[in-house]
Amino acid sequence: MRDLSNISGLIGSLGSSSSSSFNLLDYAQIKNGSYGKLMKAYYNEQKSATKANSKTETDKSSNVATDKDTTGLNKVQTEATALKDAATALQDKDLWKNADTEKITKAVKSFVTEYNDVITNSAKVSAKDVTSATNTMKSMTSTMSKALSSIGITVGSDNKLTVDEDKLKSADIKTVKAMFDGAYTYGGQIAEDASSVASAASRNSSLYTSNATLQNALGSIFSDGV
């Protein structure tokens, strides 16, 4: 497994930086691409582990959704898609080019709302690969909790996010941008995780529907034969 100790140090430094600005080392790491490379390495390790877990769980019959899960799975898929869209919206170049604090704050708050909805609804279904994909997302957020706190976003004991709007607005725009604008920023990776959650929910819902259709067909055959 790749040694990712460097990213822990970087994340720690992000969390220890003041809420209003990066120190010069932090900014240099972002500017020269080190931050993105470290995040990419970390995320690829997480994604590989998730794929392995998902494959194992998908191979198990116990991973098929139960009747009570079907509506919940559809809801998780909808919410996860909405989270992906909210995260993607934070990568809009015009948002950062104009540095409109009000619009950025609104976009971050939308992201947080959708994130919390996924956490809430995914806990209501028993499909194991949905749980695995959601846990990967929670793990990324936990890892980045100090950096998130520096811009006014707190990770609660329930894994949900809360926003201190005043702290977010007063944070250095470069700090906030570094957290959300780009494929290998925190926001970009949550978009990928949300896509995985949505796919897992869709897959499990389809598995249930297929099984239910087969069971109904068999039931009809036996009923007609009586």
Buried (B, 14 or more C-beta within 10 A) or exposed (E): EEEBEBBEEBBEBBBEBEBEBBEEEBBEBBEEEBBBBBBBBBBEBBBEBBBEBBEEBBEEEEBBBEEEBBEBBBBBBBBBBBBBBBBBBBBEEEBBEEEBBEBBBBBBBBBBBBBBBBBBBBBEBBBBBBBBBBBBBBBBBEBBBBBBBBBBBBBEEEBBBEBBEEBBBEBBBBBBBBBBBBBBBBBBBBBBBBBBBBBBBBBBBEBBEEEBEEEEEEEEEEEEEE
